[in-house]
């Protein structure tokens, strides 16, 4: 009986070692281990054997089965390794090496602040509008009460896009005031966050590309008090300060009459600091009552409706929001800065 076992085992191991694929291994498995195979035959023969031999045959049959199964498993593992090796060779990389973990980024601080500002104004009933960055001279200047020879054009060093000077990179978000008036029926309230461009030297507080938020409210009976209340409420919400004072100073902008500069009480100090240049006030935005010529240019009757408008720099607000003292940080893709938000 032992001879039988050894012969079978030797033969099975030889076939397993020679098997080049799963199909060959299955054939061995069928011949020896499956129903009707060698092991099953050995077990089936037991009842016809002399009683003293039965136990030994049973034990041998089980040993044979276990040994063959182990050999099959080992060969399967070898074949799988070989296949992986072959694929590595063919593709030039190792698919089993763990991947490089992806680092999750975060939103740019200006994007975070812009969304925050949009949320605040949306909660106050404002629509968020968008407009083209390449704008017609007509919208960027003329319809905003800035004719071709107006001295206010000197205040906005302009990037012209074409020789005939019909197209400009918008120097402010105010052209969307006209676009809004053309599209919406009063009463309406809207803000327009967006990029604007001016030909300015880059320094700590100036940049050729910056971000403005334009605001426009047109209805019957709108007055300066509404403007002040709106900006103070919005700023308190955006900067999360319970009491944040604002003040108006006279200011000149061709598209408003009267026009104001709005200052915000410095949120960082009581008696002067570096950020407010030791004045306790921070210049925040230009604003005013929409000039009748601008209402007319937008197709709105200035005898019936009035409106207020404001435009503030998102970059400047971000400097207050996050106590940042150099506007250039927002344009430089420096992770040491960006990772702090
Ligand atoms: Zn201060």
Boltz pocket constraint, residues with backbone or C-beta under 6 A from the ligand:
constraints:
  - pocket:
      binder: B
      contacts: [[A, 266], [A, 267], [A, 268], [A, 269], [A, 270], [A, 272], [A, 273], [A, 274], [A, 275], [A, 276], [A, 277], [A, 278], [A, 279], [A, 280], [A, 281]]
      max_distance: 6.0
